[in-house]
Amino acid sequence: MAARLHSDCVQRATRILLVDDERMVLRALRRLVLSLHPEWEVLCARSATAALGLLSEHGPVDVMVTDLSMPDVDGVTLLGIVKERYPEMVRVIHSAHIESFVPQLLGDLCHEMLGKPAGAAELVGTLETASGSSKPALVAG
């Protein structure tokens, strides 16, 4: 008789989706997250449309981090769609334009807002808290 695998015993890797239209920012964020948490799965999208496609194809992630200013569909619209389709997903804004959106977004469309550029400790700490990671990474600086 084959051994059965119980889902209670299997720990799934934390899944993060990074959304930013700036390729260099996206690469830097991905590199930072994976350098401190190589066990995490990090998906990247350069547009809201691409992010929605990844979510449709791969299912929900634990945490989505998005910029607000993007050319096809803005981050506010993306946050609204994601909140409706995947209400359990933690939504984090990482943008240089948060001050003009604070009243509209705080507590409604997102769980956390980080000004761009966020420091490594602040960004990774936010992801660890949001994902429920019990083992914080050591971040210099």
C-alpha positions, 0 to 999 in steps of 0.5 A: 500500500502506498504511503499517503501524503497529508497536506497538514504535514507539508509546508508550502513555500511562501509565494510573493508577486512583485508588480512594477513596470520598471524592469530594474526595480523588479529585478532588484526587488526579486534579487533582494527577496530571494537573497534573504529567503531563497525558499520563497517563490517569487513571481514578477510582472511588469504590468497589472495585466501580466500580474492578473494573468500570472494569478489566473495561471498560478493561483493566488499568492500570499503577498502581492507588492505593487507599484501604483503608476503603471502604463496599462492599468494603474495599481489602484485598479489592480488592487481593487480587482485583486481584492475582489477576486482574491480577498485573502491575499495580502496587498502591499503598495510600494510606490513613490506616489503614496501620499496622494492616495493614502485616504483612499487606500489605507485599510480599503484596498491594501494592507500596507504601504511602503514609500519607494524606495523602501529600505531592505529591512522595511521591505523584507520585514513587511513581507515576512509579517504579511506572509506569516513567515516565522523565521525573519531574515537578517538584513544589514542596514 
